Amino acid sequence: MKPEEKQVNYPPYWITSIEDVKQYLEKNAVKGKFSIAGHSAGGREIFVYEYGEKEDLPQTVSFSSAWTARKPELYTRAPERKKLSLFIYGAIHGAEVEGTAGLMNLINLLEHGVDLRGRRNDALLELAEQYRLVIVPLAQPDGRARFTRNSMIGQSLDVFQYYAHGYWKDGTPCKYPYHKEIMPLPVDQMEHLGSYFNDNGVNCQHDDFFGNMQPEVETLIRLVHEERPDCILSTHACEADPGMGFPAACLSEEGLNMAQQIAASVMARQLRENLHPYHRVNLRRPTKGFILQDILFMASGGLPLLYEFPHGCENIPFTHEEIIDLGLTLFEEIMKYGVETRFKNRFF
């Protein structure tokens, strides 16, 4: 049974639905470029927004070969590039739209000099001008279409469970992390398929990367392989506090240290601004398994980062405004770190 939901008004600066994101990008992408990068398992469009010209440097070696030769710059071509490259994607789990809302505010800042609240952020805008940005605001639109709200702010954990993970036909919740024991989920046995999954019942974070790969994952791999970004940020959300999650399993110690430093700077900034992040740097080397972040790293060489926004459910309240501020400070700290270090020495 669908749980009772609270009525919550969404502010105009909170753009997260498929229709609203597309309408906004079609109307406002003037300084940047809007295009359709691919389609989901359910045939829905995957949008991409690019800011800054792509530097098409020839590909003369594979990442594996260059890294093994201890010359990754032969693949990344970083020394020859005029600008850094940052690739950000949101909502690989369709109800985790908090990063999407932050990204739409970032895009408005790039296009109009203010975020969607009408606020200037000259520091972030100046940093962004030193980057080529590639943004996929809704990486898994099937799940987003199934999430009929625009946020989970103020909702109970039962509402979170319903939209994020779903329910079986017998009325029992399809709980995290146990639903990872079946992949893909048998869609015909679900009363409500959670937004974690595309229309094929696949959690793209744990796709069959070497077999029957999902079209959303294929799109992301193609985009990062063509882009060769210096850094890749995946925005997620959960029912807990915000903070950096653990990085990809395949990173070197140098890459892990770099991710640790970025996480510490983000945490410190958000503590200063009273945005309630984790009071610890939540990074550790995973001991088992690998995720989409590993695959995107291996496809591009970009430093993989993962940030968990809060949903703002009733157990850990956050406002829409605080979540936007979390996103903009996150983007600013990552860009600042990149300008200072150029993401060098992430390989060894």
N, C-alpha and C positions, 0 to 999 in steps of 0.2 A: 504493500500500500504506500502511495506517495505521502510523505510526511507533510504536515502543515507548514507553510512558509509565511514569514513575516513580510509585510509590505514595506519596501525600502525604496525611497526615491533616489534615482541616479543623477548626479550632477552633470551638466553639459560637457564638462571636461573629461568625462569617463566614457571613452569610445572603445567598445570591445566586441560588438556583434559583427558577424560577417558582413551584413548589409551596410552597417554604419562605417566600418573600416573601408570597404570598397568605395562607398559614396564619398567619403572624405578624401581618399587618395586620388580618385578621378578628378575631383574638383580642385585640390590643393597642390598636387605634385607638379610644380613649375620649375623650381630650382633643382629638384630631384626628379628621378624617373620612376614611374609606376608601370609595372607589367605583371603578367600572369606567368609564374615560373613553372607551374605544373598543375596536376589535379590529384585529388585524394582518391582513396579506394571507392568512395561514394560518388566520385565525379565532380566534387566541389573544387572551385578555383583556389590555388595557393598564390597569394599575393607577395610581391617583392618590391621594396622601395630602395632605390640606389641614390646615394648622395655623393657627388664627386666623380670625376671621370675615371674609368677603369684604365689602368696602365697595362696594356697588352704586351708583356715581355715574353719572348719565345720560351716554350717548354722544351728543354734539351735533356732532361734527366728525370727519373722518378724520385719521389721523396725517399723511398726506401734506399735507393742507391746512393743518393746524396748524403743522407744521414749516416749510412754505414761508412761512407768515405770520410766522415767527419767534416763535410763541407755542405751543410744544409742550405747555405746561401745560394748554391748553384740551383737549387730547386725554388726556394722562396723568392729569389732575386731581390731580397730586401735592401742590399746596399745600393741598388740602382733605382729604387723607387723614390719618388718625390714625397709621397705621403704614406703614412701607416694605413693599414686596412683592418677594420673591425666588422665582424659578422655577428649579428644578433638575431636570434629567433625566439619566438614566444609561443606558448600554448601548444606544445607537443602533446600535452594532456589538455583536452578541450575546455575544461572548466577552469583551468589555471590562467585566468585572463588578466591578472594583476600586472604582469610584465607587459602585456599588450597595451594596457591603459598608459603605462609609463612611456612606452615606445611611441604611442600616438602623440603624447605631449612633447617628446623629443622631436618628432617630425615637424610638429607645428612650430617649434622653436627654430628649426632649420629653415622652414619656409617663410615664417613671418616675424622672427625675432623675439617672439614671446611664446610661452607655453599656452595650452588651451584654457588656462585660468587668466590669461592676459599678463602673466608675470615675465619680466625679463630675467635672463640668466646669462649675462655676458661672459662669465668665466667658462661655462659649459659650451657656449656657442663658439668662443675663441678656440677651445680645444678641438671641437668638432671640425673646424676649418682645417685642421692639420691631419684629418683622416679622410679616407674613402669609407663610407658606411654602407653596408648592405643589411637591410632589415626585412625579416619575414615575420610580420606581426602575428599571424595565425598559421602555424606550421601544420596543424592537424585539424582542418575545418569540420570534419565529420563529427568529432566529439563536441566541437563548439556549437554546431547546429543542434545537438541533443541537449545541450545546456541552455535551457530557455530563459535563464536569468542573465543579468549583466554583471553580477558579482554575488558573493556569498556573505557579504558584510551583514552582521547581526543575525545570521541564521544559526539554527541549532546544528549539532554534529550529525543528527539524523538527516538533515537536508544535505549536508556535505557528503555523507555516505551515499545518498540516493543519486546525486548528480555526478560525483567523482567516480565511484566504484560500481554502483548499480545494485540490482537485486535479482535473485534467481526467481523462477516461476513459482517455487514453493513458498515464496515470501521471505526467505532468509537473505541477509545481506551478502553480497559478493565482496568479501573483505580483503583489504590490503594487509600483508603482502601475499596472502594465500592464493589470490587469483593469478599470481605469477607461476603457479604450478601447472597451469593449463594455458597453452598458447597455440593457436588462437582460442579465445573463449567460444563455446558453442552458442552462437547468437540465438538460435531457435529455442534455447533453454532459458533465456533471460526474460524476465518480466520488464526490466529496464536495463539496457546496456549503458554502463557508466561512460562518462566522457573521456576517461583514460584511453579508450579504445576507438579505433576507426571503425568504419562500417563492416570491415572483415573480422572484427573482434580482436584486433591486434593492438597491443601496447607498443607503439613504435619505439619507445625507449629501449625495448628488448626484442626488437625485430629479429627475424631469421636473416641476418646480414649476409650470409653466404649461401642462401637458398632462395626461397620464395619471398624476395624482399618487397616491402610495401611501397606504393608509389610516392608516399610522402617522404619516406627515407631516401628513395632514389633521387628525389628532387633536391633534398638538402645536400646529399653527397655530391651531386653534379654541381650545385652552386658553389660549395666550398672548394671543390677541386679546381673549378675554373677561376675562382677568386684568389686562392692561396692567401687567406687573411693572416695577419699577425696574431690575431686573437679571435676566439669564438666564444660568445656568451649565450648560454641557454637559460631562459627565465622560466622558472617553475613557481608553484605556490602550494601551500599546505595549511593544515589547520593549526599549526604551531607558530612559534616565533619566526621572524625572518632571519636569514643569514646564508652564508656560503655553504654549500654542501661539499662533500668530498670530491676531489678531481678524478680525472680518468685514470684507470688502472695502468695504462701504458706509459705514463709520464716518467721521465727521468727524475732523479733527486733534484736536479736543478730546476726542472719544470714545476715540481711539487713546491719547492721553496719559493718560486715566483708566485704561484697561486696563493701560497700562505701569506706572502707579503701583501698581495692585493686584498685578500680577505681581511687582514689586520687593518689596512688603511680604510677599507669600507666600514668595518665595525667601529673604528675610532671616530670616523666622521659622523656616523649615525648616532653614536652615543653622545657626541658633542651637541647634536641637534635634537636630542631627546626623542629619537625614533625607535627606541626599544628593540635593538637587534639582539642576537645572541650575545651573552656576555663572555663569550669565549670564541676563539678562532676554530670553527667547526670543520677542520680538515684532517683527514687521515688517509693513508693509503688503503684502498679496499683490498681485502684479503682474498676475495673470491669474485669471479664474474667480471663482466665488462658490459658497457652500455653504449648508447648511441654516441656519446661524447668521445669514446675511444675511436670509433669508426671515423668520425669527422676529423679527428686529429690525424689519423693515419692517411686520410684522403687529402689533407691540405697542409699539415704542419702547424696549424694555428693553435696557440695555447688555449686549451679548453677550460672554460669556467662555467660553473652552475650556481645560480642564485635562487633561493627559495623565498618568495614573497609570502606574507601572511594573507590568508583569505579574509581575516577579520571576523571569523565566526564568534558567537557569543562567548566562547570559552577564553578567547584571547582577542579582545576588541581592538580594532583599528578603524580609522575613518578613511574614506576615499582620498581625502587630501593627504593624509599621512602616507598612504601607499604610493601616491604619485611622488611625494618627496623622497621616499625610499628609492624609487626608480631613478629619479634624476640625480640623486647623490651617488648611486651605484654607477651610473654611466659616467659621471664626471670623474670619480676616483679611478675607474679603469682607464679612461682616456688620459688622465694626468700621469698615471704610472707608465703608460705606453710612451708618452712624449718624453718622459725622463729617462726611460731605459731602452726604448724602441723594442721592447720584448726580446732583447738579446739574451743569449745563453740559456734559452729554455730547453735546449736539446742535450747539452753536456757542459 
